[in-house]
């Protein structure tokens, strides 16, 4: 993928310092593209990472640059109305927009489902920001509207998402794209497997009742998981394209992923035990968890990206975050703060990740023993 190629081309990048708008004409796949935005990173080979007013990140290789200038003016993010107008030109016919305080919902399903999604995401946003604020971690308002694309059905979603996910699209219910800063999903109430005879979906209450059913739990959790990533990368907890350890990014998303749709606020019990992940972690232990399990989880992204091992890794990532938040909160928050200050496109090696973790939490072997003792008592 071109994004990965750009990443490796910018390994020696240094952060940009100017806030003025950069105007770049680049040639990609035989056509010229004009972009204008804030320069975040300039590489030693003159490649660039540019943030445009719609919230997108553009990785530009030096050989793609046709023209480049700076106008000396600061970048102004698009308003919700301006961004909606732009997106409707890019989306298939039939889409509309619905804006909430923080979200821009682009949809071609029913308006009531779009409103339900907006309310759900706003409740998540409030729960997420309140959770960290109460712990003393200072977040900020998103610079851009948080975009969610909601397709009417699985077929149209697959057709759209295939260009970003390739052949893996049919296996994904929803996803957040770091590059576009957008979340993409589809209307879950259209699935016959979630509907019983006479089960209507004409009101927010009926939608909540349908999606509160056990059959829908993992689907709703997946959408919330991706929405949590979007908030984390837009409110200052994490930085897009920075080398954030995957175990902590995914572990935090799992920590928030299952709402209580029967309650008006949806997240009255943030941090409750995730029963599915706890069962998965205990199963992993019963099969002989390796002694270096934490080392491999912390130092590398490999286990979380390996389809053969990621179920165990995701369960352990949730368990480790759960343990650290409850038992090592002060150290955990300091570690998060350090990670939040990392610049984009400056990768860490496994040794650096382990060193940073050890500096935050102390001896890894002792912590692992404490971790396992604590999790053995969780019910």
Residue frames relative to the residue before (quaternion, step in Angstrom):
aa qw qx qy qz dx dy dz
X 1.0000 0.0000 0.0000 0.0000 0.00 0.00 0.00
X 0.5887 -0.6076 0.4053 0.3463 3.56 -1.06 0.80
X 0.6170 0.5639 -0.3571 0.4168 3.59 0.99 -0.75
X 0.6653 0.4900 -0.3057 0.4732 3.56 0.97 -0.82
X 0.6188 0.5351 -0.3468 0.4588 3.56 1.01 -0.75
X 0.6516 0.5077 -0.3159 0.4667 3.57 0.98 -0.85
X 0.6126 0.5622 -0.3533 0.4287 3.55 0.99 -0.80
X 0.7181 0.4399 -0.2659 0.4692 3.57 0.77 -0.98
X 0.6115 0.5423 -0.3571 0.4522 3.59 1.13 -0.49
X 0.7481 0.3991 -0.2038 0.4894 3.57 1.17 -0.54
X 0.2725 0.8048 -0.4969 0.1763 3.57 1.17 0.38
X 0.7335 0.3894 -0.2283 0.5081 3.58 1.08 -0.65
X 0.3016 0.8003 -0.4747 0.2080 3.55 1.24 0.45
X 0.1940 -0.7334 0.6352 0.1448 3.51 -1.31 0.46
X 0.5787 -0.6156 0.3923 0.3636 3.61 -0.96 0.76
X 0.4564 -0.6546 0.5282 0.2902 3.54 -1.15 0.70
X 0.2974 -0.7777 0.5298 0.1614 3.57 -1.08 0.60
X 0.6649 0.5084 -0.3147 0.4477 3.60 1.12 -0.50
X 0.3164 -0.7449 0.5583 0.1827 3.55 -1.12 0.73
X 0.4814 0.6897 -0.4275 0.3315 3.58 1.27 -0.12
X 0.5829 -0.6082 0.4204 0.3371 3.54 -1.18 0.62
X 0.2206 -0.7419 0.6233 0.1114 3.53 -0.96 0.99
X 0.1777 -0.7602 0.6169 0.1001 3.56 -0.94 0.93
X 0.0018 0.8169 -0.5722 0.0722 3.54 -0.59 1.19
X 0.1225 -0.7255 0.6715 0.0879 3.54 -1.04 0.87
X 0.0015 -0.8118 0.5823 -0.0440 3.56 -0.65 1.11
X 0.2984 -0.7348 0.5810 0.1830 3.53 -1.20 0.55
X 0.0907 0.7987 -0.5795 0.1342 3.52 -0.60 1.23
X 0.8491 -0.0116 -0.0426 0.5264 3.55 -0.86 1.04
X 0.7510 -0.4537 0.2068 0.4329 3.54 0.94 1.00
X 0.7396 0.3400 -0.2422 0.5279 3.61 1.21 0.10
X 0.4561 -0.6807 0.5070 0.2677 3.53 -1.20 0.60
X 0.1010 -0.7793 0.6183 0.0142 3.55 -0.99 0.95
X 0.1929 -0.7745 0.5933 0.1046 3.58 -0.91 0.92
X 0.0168 0.7847 -0.6188 0.0336 3.57 -0.85 0.98
X 0.0694 -0.7708 0.6315 0.0485 3.55 -1.22 0.51
X 0.3198 0.7535 -0.5233 0.2368 3.56 -0.80 0.95
X 0.6941 -0.4616 0.3679 0.4121 3.52 -1.39 -0.18
X 0.3598 -0.7216 0.5528 0.2101 3.57 -0.86 0.97
X 0.1794 -0.8097 0.5539 0.0739 3.58 -0.60 1.17
X 0.8080 0.0463 0.0334 0.5864 3.55 1.00 -0.89
X 0.0869 -0.7442 0.6577 0.0773 3.52 -1.14 0.74
X 0.3095 -0.7673 0.5356 0.1691 3.58 -0.75 1.04
X 0.6480 -0.5152 0.3915 0.4017 3.55 -1.26 0.34
X 0.7030 0.4275 -0.2649 0.5029 3.58 1.17 -0.54
X 0.5600 -0.6387 0.3398 0.4036 3.60 1.40 0.28
X 0.3809 0.6698 -0.5219 0.3658 3.57 1.17 0.42
X 0.2127 -0.8047 0.5490 0.0758 3.59 -1.17 0.54
X 0.1850 -0.6984 0.6701 0.1702 3.48 -1.40 0.36
X 0.0494 -0.8280 0.5564 -0.0497 3.56 -0.51 1.26
X 0.2347 -0.7489 0.6084 0.1181 3.56 -0.99 0.96
X 0.2038 -0.8074 0.5455 0.0951 3.59 -0.55 1.15
X 0.6903 -0.5315 0.3005 0.3882 3.64 -1.17 0.49
X 0.6459 0.4994 -0.3322 0.4723 3.61 1.22 -0.23
X 0.6097 -0.5923 0.3349 0.4066 3.59 1.30 0.14
X 0.5286 0.6393 -0.4139 0.3750 3.58 1.24 -0.02
X 0.2932 -0.7175 0.6039 0.1857 3.53 -1.25 0.58
X 0.1284 -0.7904 0.5975 0.0416 3.55 -0.89 1.00
X 0.1820 -0.7449 0.6346 0.0963 3.55 -0.80 1.09
X 0.0675 -0.8257 0.5596 -0.0219 3.58 -0.50 1.21
X 0.3076 -0.7493 0.5613 0.1699 3.57 -0.70 1.10
X 0.6041 -0.5970 0.3721 0.3744 3.62 -0.99 0.69
X 0.6766 0.4985 -0.3054 0.4476 3.59 0.99 -0.76
X 0.6099 0.5527 -0.3556 0.4428 3.61 1.25 -0.20
X 0.5919 0.6236 -0.3596 0.3625 3.59 1.15 -0.55
X 0.1823 -0.7744 0.6008 0.0781 3.55 -0.82 1.10
X 0.7781 -0.0451 0.0597 0.6237 3.57 0.97 -0.94
X 0.0048 -0.7949 0.6063 -0.0213 3.54 -1.17 0.61
X 0.1490 0.7806 -0.5944 0.1228 3.59 -0.80 1.03
X 0.2849 -0.7356 0.5927 0.1627 3.55 -1.34 0.34
X 0.2676 -0.8135 0.4954 0.1458 3.60 -0.70 1.03
X 0.5099 -0.6977 0.3906 0.3174 3.58 1.29 0.04
X 0.6274 0.5257 -0.3378 0.4646 3.60 1.28 0.01
X 0.5098 -0.6478 0.4608 0.3289 3.61 -1.05 0.67
X 0.5163 -0.6385 0.4729 0.3196 3.57 -1.17 0.59
X 0.1735 -0.7640 0.6139 0.0963 3.56 -1.04 0.82
X 0.3960 -0.7286 0.5011 0.2475 3.63 -0.56 1.08
X 0.5533 -0.5968 0.4633 0.3508 3.57 -1.17 0.58
X 0.4614 -0.6355 0.5363 0.3091 3.54 -1.14 0.62
X 0.6903 -0.4573 0.3471 0.4403 3.56 -1.28 0.17
X 0.6574 0.5053 -0.3086 0.4661 3.60 0.96 -0.86
X 0.6723 0.4979 -0.2981 0.4597 3.59 0.91 -0.91
X 0.6646 0.4921 -0.3054 0.4720 3.56 0.96 -0.85
X 0.6348 0.5320 -0.3322 0.4513 3.58 0.99 -0.78
X 0.6416 0.5234 -0.3174 0.4622 3.57 0.98 -0.84
X 0.6586 0.5038 -0.3082 0.4663 3.58 0.99 -0.82
X 0.6911 0.4954 -0.2886 0.4401 3.57 0.86 -0.96
X 0.6260 0.5460 -0.3469 0.4355 3.59 1.00 -0.73
X 0.6229 0.5259 -0.3390 0.4696 3.59 1.17 -0.50
X 0.7004 0.4691 -0.2557 0.4733 3.57 1.17 -0.59
X 0.6774 0.5085 -0.2803 0.4516 3.58 1.14 -0.63
X 0.6393 -0.5120 0.3909 0.4199 3.60 -1.23 0.31
X 0.6440 -0.5184 0.3913 0.4041 3.58 -1.21 0.45
X 0.7192 0.4479 -0.3263 0.4191 3.56 -1.14 0.66
X 0.5582 0.6046 -0.4010 0.4027 3.59 1.22 -0.10
X 0.1169 -0.7458 0.6517 0.0741 3.52 -1.30 0.61
X 0.3298 -0.7329 0.5513 0.2238 3.58 -1.27 0.12
X 0.0635 -0.7533 0.6538 0.0327 3.50 -1.27 0.60
X 0.1596 -0.8174 0.5514 0.0488 3.59 -0.68 1.09
X 0.1335 -0.7348 0.6587 0.0914 3.54 -1.17 0.76
X 0.7760 -0.3266 0.2240 0.4909 3.59 -1.21 -0.21
X 0.8248 0.1856 -0.0707 0.5294 3.59 0.89 -0.92
X 0.7481 0.4208 -0.1947 0.4747 3.59 1.18 -0.50
X 0.1657 -0.7110 0.6696 0.1367 3.47 -1.36 0.50
X 0.1398 -0.8009 0.5810 0.0395 3.57 -0.42 1.25
X 0.0994 -0.7606 0.6402 0.0419 3.59 -0.75 1.08
X 0.0925 0.8416 -0.5138 0.1384 3.58 -0.49 1.15
X 0.1155 -0.7513 0.6375 0.1253 3.51 -1.32 0.41
X 0.4823 0.5938 -0.4593 0.4515 3.52 1.24 0.63
X 0.7466 -0.3677 0.2532 0.4933 3.62 -1.14 -0.33
X 0.5766 -0.5902 0.4379 0.3571 3.54 -1.16 0.62
X 0.6254 0.5441 -0.3552 0.4321 3.60 1.00 -0.70
X 0.6490 0.4893 -0.3326 0.4782 3.61 1.03 -0.67
X 0.6112 0.5362 -0.3489 0.4661 3.61 1.04 -0.71
X 0.6558 0.4973 -0.3085 0.4769 3.58 0.98 -0.84
X 0.6285 0.5322 -0.3325 0.4596 3.58 1.00 -0.79
X 0.6509 0.5048 -0.3109 0.4742 3.59 0.96 -0.88
X 0.6475 0.5254 -0.3223 0.4481 3.58 0.92 -0.87
X 0.6691 0.4894 -0.2987 0.4728 3.57 0.95 -0.85
X 0.6330 0.5320 -0.3248 0.4591 3.59 1.01 -0.82
X 0.6948 0.4760 -0.2789 0.4614 3.58 0.84 -0.97
X 0.6368 0.5137 -0.3367 0.4660 3.60 1.01 -0.69
X 0.6307 0.5120 -0.3369 0.4760 3.60 1.05 -0.68
X 0.6283 0.5152 -0.3272 0.4824 3.56 1.05 -0.76
X 0.6382 0.5362 -0.3269 0.4454 3.59 0.91 -0.94
X 0.6723 0.4928 -0.2939 0.4678 3.58 0.89 -0.95
X 0.6618 0.5038 -0.3088 0.4614 3.59 0.92 -0.89
X 0.6650 0.5158 -0.3000 0.4492 3.58 0.93 -0.92
X 0.7228 0.4396 -0.2624 0.4641 3.58 0.74 -1.03
X 0.6307 0.5196 -0.3386 0.4665 3.61 1.03 -0.68
X 0.6189 0.5667 -0.3381 0.4261 3.57 1.00 -0.85
X 0.7374 0.4076 -0.2393 0.4826 3.58 0.77 -1.03
X 0.6201 0.5467 -0.3527 0.4384 3.59 1.01 -0.69
X 0.6425 0.5223 -0.3241 0.4575 3.59 0.99 -0.81
X 0.6895 0.4558 -0.2708 0.4934 3.57 1.15 -0.55
X 0.5846 -0.6289 0.3511 0.3734 3.57 1.28 0.07
X 0.5171 0.6018 -0.4453 0.4148 3.60 1.22 0.27
X 0.2973 -0.7947 0.5086 0.1467 3.56 -0.51 1.21
X 0.1015 -0.7809 0.6159 0.0238 3.56 -0.67 1.15
X 0.2705 -0.7472 0.5751 0.1944 3.58 -1.26 0.10
X 0.6202 -0.5287 0.4196 0.3996 3.56 -1.27 0.33
X 0.5647 -0.5957 0.4331 0.3724 3.63 -1.04 0.62
X 0.4692 -0.6693 0.4985 0.2887 3.57 -1.05 0.76
X 0.7789 0.2417 -0.1055 0.5691 3.57 1.14 -0.71
X 0.5804 -0.5278 0.4593 0.4167 3.61 -1.17 0.33
X 0.4007 -0.7012 0.5356 0.2468 3.58 -1.01 0.83
X 0.2129 -0.8275 0.5139 0.0766 3.55 -0.36 1.29
X 0.0141 -0.7636 0.6455 0.0027 3.54 -1.04 0.91
X 0.2072 -0.7573 0.6102 0.1058 3.57 -0.79 1.08
X 0.0411 -0.8071 0.5888 -0.0118 3.58 -0.67 1.09
X 0.1746 -0.8037 0.5653 0.0639 3.55 -0.44 1.27
X 0.6025 -0.6180 0.3830 0.3292 3.54 -1.12 0.72
X 0.8199 0.0215 0.0319 0.5713 3.57 1.03 -0.73
X 0.6983 -0.4917 0.3364 0.3969 3.50 -1.34 0.32
X 0.6327 0.5629 -0.3342 0.4137 3.59 0.98 -0.80
X 0.7067 0.4385 -0.2710 0.4846 3.61 0.82 -0.94
X 0.5978 0.5512 -0.3457 0.4684 3.58 1.14 -0.65
X 0.6611 0.5099 -0.3053 0.4580 3.59 0.90 -0.94
X 0.6517 0.5258 -0.3172 0.4452 3.58 0.93 -0.90
X 0.6893 0.4692 -0.2756 0.4784 3.58 1.01 -0.83
X 0.7411 0.4534 -0.2410 0.4326 3.58 0.79 -1.04
X 0.5108 0.6650 -0.4232 0.3433 3.60 1.19 -0.37
X 0.6327 0.5452 -0.3420 0.4306 3.60 1.05 -0.67
X 0.7185 0.3952 -0.2470 0.5163 3.59 1.21 -0.45
X 0.7777 0.3408 -0.1649 0.5019 3.58 1.03 -0.79
X 0.3673 -0.7395 0.4874 0.2840 3.59 1.24 -0.28
X 0.8260 -0.2094 0.1610 0.4980 3.56 -1.07 -0.74
X 0.5961 0.5886 -0.3628 0.4080 3.59 1.23 -0.24
X 0.4227 0.7486 -0.4410 0.2576 3.60 1.26 -0.23
X 0.6823 0.5042 -0.3285 0.4152 3.67 0.76 -0.86
X 0.6778 0.4972 -0.2978 0.4525 3.61 1.16 -0.43
X 0.6816 0.4847 -0.2652 0.4798 3.59 1.29 -0.18
X 0.3590 -0.7537 0.5163 0.1913 3.58 -0.79 1.03
X 0.7676 -0.1461 0.1256 0.6113 3.55 1.08 -0.78
X 0.0363 -0.8157 0.5773 0.0010 3.58 -1.13 0.48
X 0.3092 -0.6972 0.6142 0.2028 3.51 -1.36 0.46
X 0.2357 -0.7803 0.5695 0.1060 3.57 -0.83 1.04
X 0.4038 -0.7379 0.4906 0.2274 3.59 -0.55 1.17
X 0.6671 0.5243 -0.3068 0.4313 3.57 1.01 -0.79
X 0.7606 0.3587 -0.2006 0.5026 3.59 0.80 -0.99
X 0.3217 -0.7575 0.4849 0.2958 3.58 1.28 -0.52
X 0.5739 0.5945 -0.3640 0.4297 3.58 1.23 0.43
X 0.2946 -0.7125 0.6073 0.1917 3.53 -1.24 0.59
X 0.1216 -0.7938 0.5945 0.0402 3.57 -1.00 0.84
X 0.1077 0.7829 -0.5980 0.1336 3.57 -0.91 0.98
X 0.2822 -0.7393 0.5683 0.2255 3.58 -1.29 -0.22
X 0.6550 -0.5328 0.3795 0.3782 3.55 -1.30 0.37
X 0.2914 -0.8022 0.5008 0.1441 3.58 -0.29 1.27
X 0.6095 0.5785 -0.3683 0.3977 3.60 1.10 -0.50
X 0.5828 0.5861 -0.3783 0.4167 3.59 1.23 -0.12
X 0.5481 0.6253 -0.3965 0.3890 3.57 1.25 -0.21
X 0.4414 -0.7211 0.4720 0.2498 3.55 -0.66 1.12
X 0.6017 0.5884 -0.3583 0.4042 3.59 1.10 -0.66
X 0.7058 0.4440 -0.2622 0.4857 3.59 1.18 -0.46
X 0.6788 0.4963 -0.2788 0.4639 3.57 1.27 -0.15
X 0.2239 -0.7434 0.6153 0.1368 3.53 -1.02 0.85
X 0.6834 -0.4813 0.3264 0.4413 3.63 -1.17 0.39
X 0.8244 0.1960 -0.1693 0.5033 3.55 -0.85 0.99
X 0.4909 0.6594 -0.4309 0.3722 3.59 1.31 0.02
X 0.1436 -0.8091 0.5676 0.0515 3.55 -0.36 1.24
X 0.2097 -0.7695 0.5893 0.1290 3.56 -1.28 0.32
X 0.3327 0.8078 -0.4343 0.2194 3.53 1.04 0.79
X 0.7641 0.2686 -0.1738 0.5602 3.61 1.22 -0.07
X 0.6532 -0.5073 0.3700 0.4232 3.60 -1.19 0.37
X 0.6351 0.5325 -0.3374 0.4463 3.59 1.00 -0.79
X 0.6721 0.4899 -0.2977 0.4687 3.58 0.94 -0.88
X 0.6195 0.5247 -0.3432 0.4723 3.59 1.06 -0.70
X 0.6582 0.5076 -0.3117 0.4603 3.60 0.90 -0.89
X 0.6459 0.5203 -0.3211 0.4571 3.57 0.98 -0.82
X 0.6603 0.5082 -0.3066 0.4601 3.57 0.96 -0.85
X 0.7584 0.3985 -0.2130 0.4698 3.56 0.84 -0.99
X 0.5701 0.5555 -0.3935 0.4600 3.58 1.29 0.08
X 0.4815 0.6709 -0.4365 0.3571 3.58 1.27 -0.11
X 0.6328 -0.5669 0.3656 0.3801 3.63 -1.07 0.68
X 0.6264 0.5626 -0.3423 0.4171 3.60 1.05 -0.75
X 0.7251 0.4413 -0.2376 0.4722 3.57 1.14 -0.60
X 0.4352 0.7532 -0.4388 0.2254 3.58 1.21 -0.34
X 0.7098 0.4494 -0.2832 0.4627 3.60 0.75 -0.98
X 0.6258 0.5369 -0.3487 0.4455 3.61 1.05 -0.64
X 0.6646 0.4803 -0.2999 0.4876 3.56 0.91 -0.91
X 0.6319 0.5413 -0.3316 0.4446 3.59 0.99 -0.84
X 0.6381 0.5313 -0.3299 0.4491 3.59 1.01 -0.77
X 0.6533 0.5032 -0.3146 0.4702 3.58 0.93 -0.87
X 0.6714 0.4865 -0.2959 0.4744 3.59 0.93 -0.89
X 0.5825 0.5780 -0.3535 0.4491 3.58 1.09 -0.73
X 0.7036 0.4520 -0.2640 0.4807 3.58 0.85 -0.97
X 0.6333 0.5218 -0.3300 0.4667 3.59 1.05 -0.72
X 0.6088 0.5445 -0.3455 0.4620 3.59 1.12 -0.64
X 0.6093 0.5338 -0.3442 0.4746 3.58 1.01 -0.77
X 0.6617 0.5261 -0.3142 0.4320 3.57 0.86 -0.95
X 0.6635 0.4870 -0.3077 0.4775 3.59 0.92 -0.86
X 0.6522 0.5367 -0.3220 0.4276 3.59 0.87 -0.95
X 0.7334 0.4222 -0.2331 0.4792 3.60 0.96 -0.85
X 0.7133 0.4289 -0.2630 0.4879 3.61 1.24 -0.07
X 0.7259 0.4253 -0.2349 0.4869 3.59 1.23 -0.26
X 0.6725 -0.5514 0.2884 0.4007 3.59 1.22 0.26
X 0.4892 0.6415 -0.4605 0.3703 3.60 1.19 0.05
X 0.7886 0.0302 0.0099 0.6141 3.56 1.09 -0.77
X 0.3466 -0.7301 0.5572 0.1907 3.56 -1.28 0.47
X 0.4853 -0.6701 0.4765 0.2971 3.56 -0.84 0.96
X 0.8432 0.1479 -0.1711 0.4878 3.53 -1.09 0.95
X 0.4824 0.5922 -0.4792 0.4323 3.60 1.22 0.32
X 0.5216 -0.6381 0.4598 0.3306 3.57 -1.18 0.46
X 0.0397 0.7917 -0.6009 0.1025 3.56 0.24 1.33
X 0.4832 -0.6637 0.4702 0.3241 3.64 -0.70 0.96
X 0.4879 -0.7045 0.4308 0.2827 3.55 -0.74 1.04
X 0.6057 0.5754 -0.3699 0.4065 3.61 1.05 -0.65
X 0.7026 0.4389 -0.2850 0.4821 3.59 1.03 -0.69
X 0.6259 0.5305 -0.3431 0.4573 3.60 1.02 -0.71
X 0.7133 0.4301 -0.2537 0.4918 3.58 0.87 -0.94
X 0.6314 0.5517 -0.3369 0.4284 3.58 1.02 -0.77
X 0.6462 0.5046 -0.3163 0.4773 3.58 1.03 -0.79
X 0.6433 0.5195 -0.3275 0.4572 3.60 0.96 -0.84
X 0.6458 0.5018 -0.3187 0.4792 3.59 1.02 -0.76
X 0.5989 0.5950 -0.3426 0.4122 3.58 1.06 -0.80
X 0.7674 0.3429 -0.1707 0.5141 3.58 1.09 -0.76
X 0.5187 0.7578 -0.3577 0.1694 3.56 1.17 -0.46
X 0.7633 0.3653 -0.2190 0.4858 3.64 1.02 -0.50
X 0.1567 -0.8021 0.5705 0.0818 3.60 -0.37 1.19
X 0.4060 -0.6342 0.5834 0.3044 3.51 -1.37 0.19
X 0.2320 -0.8244 0.5011 0.1240 3.58 -0.07 1.28
X 0.5961 0.5801 -0.3633 0.4198 3.57 1.24 -0.21
X 0.6828 0.4461 -0.2819 0.5053 3.58 1.27 -0.20
X 0.5854 -0.6235 0.3895 0.3418 3.55 -1.04 0.75
X 0.7301 0.3922 -0.2613 0.4948 3.61 1.02 -0.64
X 0.4215 -0.7728 0.4050 0.2473 3.58 1.28 -0.21
X 0.8047 0.1787 -0.0771 0.5608 3.61 1.10 -0.59
X 0.1165 0.8249 -0.5417 0.1121 3.56 0.75 1.04
X 0.7725 0.2854 -0.1502 0.5470 3.59 1.19 -0.41
X 0.0305 0.8012 -0.5931 0.0729 3.60 0.70 1.08
X 0.7883 0.2892 -0.2267 0.4935 3.55 -0.86 0.95
X 0.3998 0.6948 -0.4994 0.3287 3.58 1.22 0.21
X 0.6372 -0.5340 0.3871 0.3987 3.55 -1.20 0.47
X 0.3017 -0.7234 0.5946 0.1790 3.56 -0.90 0.98
X 0.3329 -0.8076 0.4485 0.1894 3.56 -0.07 1.32
X 0.6562 0.5189 -0.3213 0.4437 3.56 0.96 -0.81
X 0.6923 0.4630 -0.2805 0.4772 3.59 0.92 -0.88
X 0.6109 0.5363 -0.3548 0.4618 3.59 1.06 -0.68
X 0.6491 0.5035 -0.3186 0.4729 3.59 0.95 -0.86
X 0.6522 0.5150 -0.3126 0.4601 3.57 1.00 -0.81
X 0.6517 0.5055 -0.3207 0.4657 3.59 0.99 -0.78
X 0.6643 0.4927 -0.3128 0.4670 3.59 0.96 -0.80
X 0.6137 0.5273 -0.3458 0.4752 3.56 1.08 -0.63
X 0.6216 0.5377 -0.3232 0.4690 3.58 1.05 -0.81
X 0.6532 0.5059 -0.3088 0.4712 3.59 0.97 -0.85
X 0.6736 0.5197 -0.3005 0.4311 3.57 0.93 -0.89
X 0.6899 0.4653 -0.2726 0.4830 3.58 1.19 -0.50
X 0.6340 -0.5707 0.3241 0.4090 3.55 1.26 0.29
X 0.0741 -0.8212 0.5657 -0.0056 3.57 0.54 1.19
X 0.4551 -0.7044 0.4650 0.2838 3.63 -0.73 0.99
X 0.6007 -0.5924 0.4057 0.3515 3.56 -1.13 0.64
X 0.7276 0.4019 -0.2342 0.5042 3.58 1.12 -0.61
X 0.2467 0.8200 -0.4940 0.1511 3.60 1.20 0.39
X 0.6811 0.4698 -0.3055 0.4713 3.60 0.87 -0.86
X 0.6025 0.5651 -0.3556 0.4373 3.58 1.02 -0.74
X 0.7127 0.4415 -0.2684 0.4744 3.59 0.81 -0.97
X 0.6290 0.5339 -0.3422 0.4496 3.60 1.06 -0.65
X 0.7243 0.4566 -0.2380 0.4585 3.58 0.88 -0.98
X 0.7487 0.4538 -0.2288 0.4256 3.58 0.88 -0.94
X 0.8078 0.2009 -0.0653 0.5503 3.59 1.14 -0.56
X 0.4202 -0.6817 0.5382 0.2629 3.56 -1.27 0.45
X 0.4223 0.7765 -0.4182 0.2093 3.56 1.30 -0.28
X 0.6896 0.4903 -0.3076 0.4352 3.61 0.78 -0.97
X 0.6762 0.4957 -0.2993 0.4554 3.59 0.99 -0.81
X 0.7102 0.4339 -0.2550 0.4923 3.60 1.17 -0.46
X 0.5964 0.5694 -0.3558 0.4398 3.59 1.26 -0.17
X 0.4126 -0.7402 0.4665 0.2536 3.65 -0.44 1.13
X 0.6472 0.5317 -0.3238 0.4400 3.59 1.12 -0.55
X 0.7990 0.2841 -0.1231 0.5155 3.60 1.14 -0.56
X 0.5267 0.6985 -0.4056 0.2649 3.58 1.15 -0.30
X 0.5494 0.5932 -0.4207 0.4114 3.64 1.11 -0.38
X 0.6653 0.4771 -0.2921 0.4944 3.59 0.96 -0.87
X 0.6708 0.5127 -0.3040 0.4413 3.58 0.92 -0.89
X 0.6529 0.4989 -0.3226 0.4699 3.60 0.96 -0.80
X 0.6374 0.5164 -0.3322 0.4655 3.59 0.98 -0.77
X 0.6753 0.4771 -0.2966 0.4780 3.61 0.95 -0.82
X 0.6161 0.5404 -0.3474 0.4557 3.60 1.05 -0.72
X 0.6365 0.4983 -0.3298 0.4877 3.60 0.96 -0.81
X 0.6800 0.5088 -0.3002 0.4342 3.59 0.80 -1.01
X 0.6641 0.5030 -0.3143 0.4551 3.60 0.93 -0.82
X 0.6537 0.4874 -0.3158 0.4853 3.60 0.96 -0.81
X 0.6202 0.5485 -0.3265 0.4560 3.59 0.99 -0.86
X 0.6813 0.4909 -0.2737 0.4690 3.57 0.90 -0.96
X 0.7021 0.4768 -0.2818 0.4476 3.59 0.80 -0.98
X 0.6323 0.5224 -0.3351 0.4637 3.60 1.01 -0.76
X 0.7294 0.4399 -0.2420 0.4646 3.56 0.95 -0.85
X 0.8108 0.3149 -0.1288 0.4763 3.58 0.92 -0.89
X 0.7879 0.2023 -0.1035 0.5723 3.62 1.15 -0.51
X 0.0589 0.8744 -0.4813 0.0177 3.57 1.03 0.80
X 0.6708 0.5082 -0.3143 0.4392 3.60 0.80 -0.97
X 0.6774 0.4761 -0.2855 0.4826 3.58 0.92 -0.90
X 0.6333 0.5480 -0.3189 0.4436 3.55 1.02 -0.84
X 0.6757 0.4880 -0.2939 0.4678 3.58 0.92 -0.91
X 0.6333 0.5153 -0.3306 0.4734 3.59 1.03 -0.71
X 0.6323 0.5264 -0.3153 0.4730 3.57 1.07 -0.77
X 0.6453 0.5139 -0.3104 0.4724 3.58 0.98 -0.87
X 0.6392 0.5284 -0.3239 0.4553 3.57 0.99 -0.85
X 0.6389 0.5204 -0.3188 0.4683 3.58 0.96 -0.84
X 0.6729 0.4906 -0.2961 0.4678 3.58 0.92 -0.89
X 0.6459 0.5485 -0.3253 0.4196 3.59 1.00 -0.79
X 0.6842 0.4865 -0.2730 0.4698 3.59 1.20 -0.46
X 0.4490 0.6849 -0.4586 0.3450 3.60 1.25 0.09
X 0.4105 -0.7085 0.5240 0.2344 3.56 -1.06 0.79
X 0.5729 -0.6033 0.4210 0.3612 3.62 -1.12 0.52
X 0.8636 0.1953 -0.1456 0.4414 3.49 -1.34 0.59
X 0.5617 0.5094 -0.4360 0.4848 3.56 1.08 0.76
X 0.1595 -0.8570 0.4831 0.0822 3.59 0.15 1.26
X 0.3347 -0.7070 0.5890 0.2031 3.52 -1.27 0.59
X 0.3809 -0.6854 0.5578 0.2719 3.56 -1.15 0.54
X 0.7078 -0.4678 0.3000 0.4360 3.63 -1.20 0.31
X 0.6330 0.5429 -0.3374 0.4368 3.58 1.01 -0.78
X 0.6491 0.5136 -0.3169 0.4631 3.60 1.00 -0.82
X 0.6433 0.5214 -0.3338 0.4504 3.60 0.94 -0.82
X 0.6678 0.4879 -0.3006 0.4751 3.58 0.96 -0.86
X 0.6380 0.5302 -0.3283 0.4518 3.58 0.98 -0.82
X 0.6667 0.4990 -0.3044 0.4624 3.59 0.89 -0.90
X 0.6447 0.5109 -0.3213 0.4690 3.57 1.00 -0.79
X 0.6724 0.4943 -0.2992 0.4626 3.60 0.90 -0.91
X 0.6310 0.5274 -0.3340 0.4606 3.59 1.03 -0.72
X 0.6849 0.4839 -0.2785 0.4682 3.57 1.08 -0.71
X 0.8468 0.2271 -0.0506 0.4783 3.56 0.81 -1.02
X 0.5521 -0.6286 0.4019 0.3723 3.59 1.20 -0.06
X 0.8254 -0.2534 0.1813 0.4707 3.51 -1.37 -0.28
X 0.4260 -0.7450 0.4577 0.2322 3.57 -0.63 1.16
X 0.6366 0.5354 -0.3370 0.4411 3.59 0.98 -0.77
X 0.6672 0.4840 -0.3019 0.4789 3.58 0.95 -0.85
X 0.6505 0.5143 -0.3193 0.4587 3.57 0.97 -0.83
X 0.6280 0.5404 -0.3407 0.4443 3.59 0.99 -0.78
X 0.6480 0.5104 -0.3220 0.4647 3.59 0.96 -0.82
X 0.6508 0.5014 -0.3068 0.4806 3.59 1.01 -0.86
X 0.6181 0.5605 -0.3205 0.4484 3.56 1.03 -0.85
X 0.7005 0.4621 -0.2748 0.4692 3.58 0.81 -0.98
X 0.6222 0.5285 -0.3474 0.4614 3.61 1.01 -0.72
X 0.6724 0.5011 -0.3020 0.4533 3.57 0.89 -0.92
X 0.7010 0.4749 -0.2874 0.4478 3.57 0.82 -0.94
X 0.5877 0.5754 -0.3689 0.4330 3.60 1.16 -0.49
X 0.7023 0.4573 -0.2526 0.4835 3.59 1.21 -0.52
X 0.5206 0.6493 -0.4129 0.3700 3.58 1.26 -0.24
X 0.0751 -0.8036 0.5903 0.0111 3.55 -0.88 0.95
